[in-house]
Amino acid sequence: MKFLILLSSIALPCLLWAQPIQESGPVFGTWQANSEHHVVGSLSIPNGRTLTLEEGVLVKFIGSFSVAVSGEIVCQGTAENPVTFTCDTIQVPARWKGIRIAAAQGTFVHTIIEHADYNQIGEEAASGLNCNASVVSLTDCIVRHCRSRPPIGCYNSSEVHIERCTITRNFLTVGCCGGGIGVRGSSHADIIDCDIWYNSALDGAGIYVNDGGSADIINTRISGNDAHLQGGGVFVAGGGEVVMKKCYILYNHVNGTGGGMKADGDNLLVEQCTFIGNDCMSGAQVNSTAGDAEFNSCIFAPFNGPFGIGPALEIQPNLQLHHNVIYTFFTDPDFAGTLPQGLGIIDRVNANGDSCDVFNNIYKDPMFVSSVANNFNLLYNSPCIDAGDPLLELDPDSTIADIGVTYYDQSSPVNERLISLPQSIDFHAAYPNPFNPVTTLSFSLTQPAQVKLCVLDLLGRSVAVLIDRQVSAGAHSLQWNAADLPSGLYFAELAAGEYRQVQKLILMK
């Protein structure tokens, strides 16, 4: 009996320490590693005070509360043990109201901010992290599942550094812009090595820059975002300034115009970026009416998106467009708008001997390793190699800049380069199948060939000719939209030289 009493007296303090700590009102000091804090009233960090959260701290909001920072907040998580701000969305459906940093400082390392909701307008229009006249940095953070307003909002001359962060699955109500990041009011954001994907908003479902804001976006992947009106991936307007380099803008969608980007700002430089498969209901994949805009050494390949066919770019005469690859894979037109004289007119060759226009733009397949597998590295015979702006910094192999995000390492032996080519002609299985109303058809060629890909009905009548022209070696894909056809069985027929292959397609509406 004495042994049991002694054991209980030893274990009791540990059990008490492990209980969640309730928090409300002013807070500062240090929250110890791996401690759990339940927020039962809104928190504030006073001016001149610092709150430090060590690794593994869990902050759980038990009500619709927020954190107001007038001093400094420091979150020091690790990859294995991040700091987390969250709430129970079942027991507290109103959610918490985010972290609001006003004329203060914030540092977030390996921190998760999730399930915040702040449906207010004005200077505090951000749900997860609001930066108002503040200096804030986020490194290796995740911001997800926030609602109503931008999950990261930068306002009133804030300086925000966002590096190696993932911003995903944030859903903004109609009427709000900046599904991933919103930059306004003379603020500046550095966005480096980030993934911004599957966010939604009215405009700029990935990144929104407006009202004199500016952003440098470097080595960032912006993909699968969905906007209601303009700029599926990026929207720049109202005096906004953006420099974007070495970025992927992939498979973003908008109901209006600018599937990948809509730019109405005053200053835009897009350099060595790759735009793939961005899609819009009307208008262009990239729409630029910016006062001073330049696209340099970029790849534009719409790949005939499922929600409508639009030109690769819609532009104005002031746009500088040079050393780019424009490849409207099947039926998409190249341009709309008022074009600079000579743009798109093939009347010369570049330094590599490829046909180009007066601005050294090439209209060829960029020759990716496999667009089907989202591998956008360049094949050894890509026309993008050494075709970028010679004034750009040399590639790491000390050759002239390649077009697009990736470069082809010319120091590798030729026999290693050839491994990238398909080993046989193949007509891959359509996916999805059955489908409604869009399916993806893909094929691989060992060498250039005259290709015809068409769709037939049960009576053998052609209902769609998807391609009928010379196609380069490598992997290719496209999407067929059967929205105007009735449910039933169809046949996709591929002819490439002497190769013939047919597969069944089942449309189920």
Buried (B, 14 or more C-beta within 10 A) or exposed (E): EEEEEEEEEEEEEEEEEEEEEEBBEEBBEBBBBEBBBBBBEBBBBBEEBBBBBBBBBBBBBBBBBBBBBBBBBBBBBBEEBBBBBBBEBEEBEEBBBBBBBBBBBBBBBBBBBBBBBBBEEEBBBBBBBBBBBBBBBBBBBBBBBBBBBBBBBBBBBBBBBBBBBBBBBBBBEEEBBBBBBBBBBBBBBBBBBBBBBBBBBBBBBBBBBBBBBBBBBBBBBBBBBBBBBBBBBBBBBBBBBBBBBBBBBBBBBBBBBBBBBBBBBBBBBBBBBBBBBBBBBEBBBBBBBBEEBBBBBBBBBBBBBBBBBBBBBBBBEBBBBBBBBBBBBBEBBBBBBEBBEEBBEEEEEBEEEBEBBBBBBBBBBBBBBBBBEBEBBBBBBBBBBBBBBEEBEEBEEEBBBBBBBBBBBBEEEEEEBEEBBBEEBBBBEBEEBBBEBBBBBBBBBBEBBEBBBBBBBEEEEEBBEBBEEEBBBBBBBBBBBBEEBEEEEBBBBBBBEEBEBEBEBBBEE
